[in-house]
Amino acid sequence: MLSNMRLAMLDLETTGASASRDEITEIAVIIRDAEEQDAWQSLLRVDRDIPSFIQRLTGITPEMLVDAPSFESLAPQLMEYLEGAVLVAHNARFDAAFLKQAFRRLGFDYKPKVLCSLKLARSLYPDWPKHGLDALCSQIGYERDCRHRAMADVLAMKAFLEFAIADLGEERVTAEVHAQLKMPSLPVHITAEMLDEIPDRPGVYRFFGENDALLYVGKSIAMRSRVLSHFSAGGRQGRAMRMAQQLRRIECSETAGELGALLQESAEIKTTMPLHNRQLRRQRELCAASLQPDEDGYIGLQFLAADQPLPETEFCLFKHRKQAQQLLRDFVKSDGLCPQRLGLERGGSCFSYQLGHCAGACCGEQSPEQYNALLKKKLALRCVESWPYDGPVLIVEPSSDDSRVDWHLVDRWRYFGTFTDCRPESDDCEQRVLAAQPFDYDHYRILQSFRQRLTWQSLKP
């Protein structure tokens, strides 16, 4: 939360607007964190003239700076003072640029996180007509002794921040601060210590709510980074916001790599049905059709009943039979495939041939080889490849640092679990494969994407 962050609320007065040519004449800063609050200010001696309009604006004259210390003499102390703090300033690009340039001239590398209170005011109070420091003071009823002096402006910034927290709540202000700093805004019940326990390695993570209700299952090749992304600025809208509010604890389990995380996530979601996993939550009810040649050698689709086992040869999947038939009709119109051979019409020469839409497979003008090649090409994205192995296989997946190896047991594109640390015995694998396991199209697509990326070892010698 914001009250636990170390903030350096700072303001500068300068000889002009150019960070590369002009110099700092006054600096003021209030350091605020969970344990203490400290203030520091100083005029600074400069080597260039102060334009008259700047003197009128700030009230700082050359005479006032004669005995002031130089920035060079204060730089080590100031750098130590600002160490680890978020730099807060109004129109922060101006102040940050001057401060970085002044430190750079002396060989210091100052790269703070910068929070602009002007931008913060605009995001918190978009309906206010103006968001300059004078306008903010007027809106919140804060009276300051003078304008355009460093400490007076810092105190005005501090007053606005305190007003916003009291008015909107610390959680809301913290969320906007984190959005500007591109930092995650942690849910109320999640601590930094909880996140520290999540490894930034491949695996599956789970969000739990009240009464240990499972809210969400996710996967990543860098779990901590992915979990933090749920709480970023983009994760504070709609369903993501509701999930963050419900979140009470996070659990995770490592995998050797991406494939194991993908397979485990998909299997867990369909088994446990988390509240916020909608896309993968249910096994897809798909319509399957095998590719069977007729007596003339022309391939057609033979639809399978829901309780039929899937064929060991090549077959196609559709959302439902109506979708399959519509696609076949589209093939007739776009590619001249025969509706009779596709099972859409009966009889001799089809009506589409008479209209010039069919290339003649129904009457022998288009050969089975030509027809079959075209149909397979059109169905390629919906075809499930024949299982290319003689029995089950183990997919070997080592971690990127070789600290572990996972063996994923797969047979006919069905996933039967993962073994870790040592290669399982063939008998153990074959025993597990005997268990009933339905075909899962999501697993098929995942496995296909890793065909060339990992080693697939047959159980048989």
N, C-alpha and C positions, 0 to 999 in steps of 0.2 A: 504494500500500500504506500501511498505518497508520504504518509507520516514516517515511514521507515527508510525513505530514500534520503541520501545526503545531497542537499541542494546548495548551490552557490549562487544566490541572487545578487546580480552584479549590474552596475551601471558605470559608464565611462563618460567623461567630457573630453573633447579633443580640440585640436586647432583647426580642424576641417573635416571633410567627408572622405578623404582618400587614405585608406589604411597603409598604402605604400609610401605616401609622401608626408602625411600629417602625423602628429604625435599626441599622446595621451596627456592631458593636463590634470585630470583628477580621476581617482578610482575609488569606488566604495563597494563593499561586499558584505552580505550577511550569510553566514554558513548556518544551515539548519539541518539537523538530522534527528533521529529518534531520541538521542541522549542529551544533546546540548544545542545551544544557539549562540553564535558569536558574531560580532560586527567589527569591521575594520575599514578605515578610510584614510586617504592621503592625497594631498596635492602633489604634483610631480613637476620637477624642473624640465623645461624643454629648450631645445636649441634653435627654434624658429619663432618667428613672430606670430602673435595671435591676432587675426583679423579683427577689426573694430566691431563688426556685426556679431562675431562670436563672443567678444567681451560683453557686448550689450545683452546677448542672449543668456549667457551663463553667469555673468557677474564676476568672472575670473579674469584678473588683469595680470600683466607681466610682473608687476611689483609683488604680487602675492606669491609668485613662484620662485623668487630669487633665492630664498633659503630652503626651498623644498627639496626633498631627496630626488635623485634620478630614478627612472624605472629600473635601470641596470642595478642599482644598489638594493632595490627591493625585490628583484625578480626571484632569487632563490627562496626567500621567505614566502612570497606570494605563490610560487609554484607548489610549495609544500602545503600551503593553506588550501589551494584548490584541488589538490590531489584526490582523485576518486569521486569528485562531486559532479553532479549534473549542472552545467552552466545555464542559469536562467536569466534572461534579459528581455526587455521589451524592444521589438524589432531586432532580434538577437543576431541576425546576420552582420549588422553593423558592429556591435560590441565584440562578437566572436572574432571577426576579421581583424580588428585592431589588436586584440589581445594576442591572437596567434602570431601576427606579424611582429609585434614587439618582442615576444618570446623567441621567435625564429631568428631575429637579428642577433640575439645573444647565445644562440646555439641550443636553445631548449625546444624540445618537440612536444608541443601542447596540442592534444587532439581530444577535447572533451566531447561528451554527449551534450547536445545543445537543445534547450527547451525555450521556445519563443512564447512569452506571455501574451504577445499580441495575437498570435495564431490561436493560442489557447482560449483567449477571450472570444475570438470569432467563432470557434467551434462550440463553446459552452453557451454563448449568448448571441446567436445569429440574428436575433430580432433587434438588438440594440443598434441605434443609428450609426454610432462611431465607436471605435475601439482603441483610439489613442489613449495615452496615459491620463491626460486631462479629462477626456470623456469618461474613462472608467472611474476616476475619482468622483466625478459628478454623479454617475449612476449609482455608486455604492455609498454616497454621502460621506466620503473621506476628505478631510481638509488637510492640506499640507502647507508648511510654512513658506516654501519657495519652490520655484520650478527650475528645471534644467540645472540642478546640482545633483551630484551623484548619489549621495545618501538619501536625499529627499525622494528621488525617483525609485531607489531600492525599497524604501519604506512604503511607497505607494504600490509597488508590485506586490509586496508582502501583504498589504492590506487587501488587495484584490484577491489573492490566492486564498486567504483566510475567509473572505466573504463567500467565494465560490464553494468552498468546502462546507461552510455552514448552510448555504442556500441549497445546494444540489446534492450534497453528500460526498463523502470522501471517495466512495467507490466509483461514482460517475466521473469525478475530476481525475482520479487515478487512471481510469480507462482512457480518457482523452489524452492524458500525458503519455501513457504507454503507446497510444496510437501514433503520436507525433514522434516519439523516440523509436518507434518500430520495435517496441518491447512487448512481450505477452503480458496481459492483465490476468493474473491468476484468479480462479474462482475462490469464493470466500473460504471454502473448506479444504482447499488444497494449498499446502505450504511448499516453500522452496526446498525443504528437506525431502519431501515426498518425491519431487522431481529429480533431486540429486541421486535418488536410488534407481532411476530408470536409466539403463545403459543406452548410449547412442550407437546401438548396433542393430542388426536385423532382428526382427521378431514380431510378435503379436501383442498388442496391449488391449486392456479391457477397462471400461469406465463403469463404476458401480455407484448407484444412488442409495437412497434411504432403504433400510432393511436389506441391504446387499442386492437390490434389484439390478440386473445387468442392463445397462443403458446402451452400450456401444462396444463393438469389437472392431479394431483397426489393425493395420499392418504397416510396416515401414522398414527400409534398410537402415534407418537411423531413428530409433523409436523416440528418444527424448526430444529431438528436433521436431518430429511429427506431432508429438503430444503438445508441445509448446505452440505449434501453429494453430491448434484448435482454439487457443486463447488469445490469438493476435487480433488486430483491428478488424480483419475480415471475418473473424469468428464471433462477432458480438451482435449478430443479427438473427432474427427468427428462431429456427429450430436449434441452431448452434448455441444461441444465447440460453434457450431453455435447458439444453443439456448441461451447459456449464453451471447453471443455477442448481440443478439436481445432483451434480457430481459430489461424491463423498470420498471415494478412494480410487486409486489406479493400481492395476495389477498388470504384470507383463511377463512374457516368457520369450527367451532368446531362441533364434534359429541360426543355423550356419550361414544362411544367405537368403536371397530374395524368393527363390522357389518355395522353400519350406514355409516362409511367412505367408505367401500367397495361398498355398494349399491349406495351411492350418486355418487361416482367416476364413476362407470360403467354407470349409467343413464346419467350423465352430458356429458361424452365423446361421447356417441351415439347421443345426442341432439345437442351439440355445435361443434362437429368435430374439435377439436384443431389440429393445424398444425403438432405437433410433437408426438401425440398419434396415433401410427399406429396399434398397436396390437388390441385394443378394439374399434377403431374409428367407425367401421360399424357393425350394427347388422348382425350376421351371417345368411346367407340364407341357412337354413337347410332343409333337406328332412325328413319328419315325416312318420312313419308307425305304425299302431296299430296292436296289437297282437290279431288275431281273430281265433277261432277254426273252423275247417271245419265240415262237417256233420259226420265225423268219430271221431271227438274230437281232431284231430291233429292241433296244433297251426301253423298258417302261418302269413306272414306279408302282411298287406293291406296298400298300399301306399296312402297317402292323397294328394289331390291337394293343391296347394299353398294357394288358397283362402278358403280352408275348415277350420273350427274351430278344434282345437286340441281336442282329445277325453278326457273324464273325467277319463277313465280307463288307465291302463298302456300303454305306447307307447314308441317307440324308435326313436332316432334322428341320422341322417347321414348327411355328407356334401352334398351328392347328391345321386341319385338312383344308379348310376354306382358304387359308393363306396359300397353301401349296397349289391348289387348283387355280387361284388367281394368277400366281406366278407362271404356271404352265400356259394359261391363256395369253399372258404377256409374251411368252416365248413364241407362240404361234404368230402373233402380230408382228413382232420385231425381227424374228429370225427364220420364219418359214417352217418351223417344226410342225409335225403333223398332229392335229388334235386327236385323231383316231389312235395313233400309236401311243399317245400320251394318256389315253383312257378317257378323253373328254367327249368323244363321239363314238358311235358304232356304225358298222356297215362296211361297204366297199370303199370306193374313192370318197374321201371326205368332202363336205360342203366347202371347206376352206380351199381345197384344191381347185374346185370349180370357180371360186372367186379370185384365185391367183395368190392366196395367202400361204398355201402349203407347198413346199418344195417337191412333193411327190413321193414321200416315204410310203404312203398308203398304197401306191400303185407301182412301186418298184423303180420310179425315176430317180429317187435319191437312195444311194446304197446304205446298208446298215453301218458300214464304217464311217461314212460321212455324217450320217444322222447321229450315231452314237457319240462321235467326237464332239459334235456341236452341243448335244444335250449335256454331256459331262462338263464341257467348258462353262455352260450357263449355270450348272449346279455346283460348280467348284467351291463356292463360298459356303455352301450348305452341306457339303459332303463331309462325313466323318471317315477319315482314312482307315483302311483295314489295319488291324494290329500287325506291325511289321516283325514281331518277335514270336518265337516258339515258346510261349509261356510267359510267366511273370519276369519283371526286371527290377533291378535296383538302380536308382539314379543317384550318383555320387555327387554330393555338394559340399565342398570344403569351404570354410570361412576364409575371408580375405587375408587374415593373418595366420592361417593354418593352425589356429588354436583348437578347432573342432571340425568334425566331419559328420554330416547327416546322410543317411541312406533312406531314400524315399521308395517305398514298395508300390509298384504300379503293375496292373495287369489289364490288358484290353482297355486302356485309357481310364481305368478306375483306380482311385487312390486308396491304399489300404494302410496308411500310417507311415510313421518315420521312426527309424532306429538311430540312436546317437552313440558316439564314442567308439563303437566297434561294429564291424560288418556282421550282420545277423547270419545265422546258419540257414541253409536252404530249407531244412525241414520246418523251421520256425516260420519262414516266409510262406511256404506252401500251405501250412496249416492256417495261417491268417487269411490267405486268399480264398479258402473254402467258405468263409463267411459271406453271407448274402450282401452284396454291395451294388446299388443301382448305378447306372451310368449317369454322370454329372457333366453337363455340357460346359459349365464354367471350368471344371477341372481339365476337361479336354483341351480347351483353348489355352489354359495356362501351360499345360504339358507341351503342347505343340510349339509354344514360343520358346521352349528350352531344349528343343530337339538337338540343335547344333551347339548349344552353349555348355552342356554338361555331359559327362560320361554316363552311358546307359549300359549296365552290365546284366547280361542274361544269367539266370540262376542255373541254367543247364550248362555243363562244360562243353 
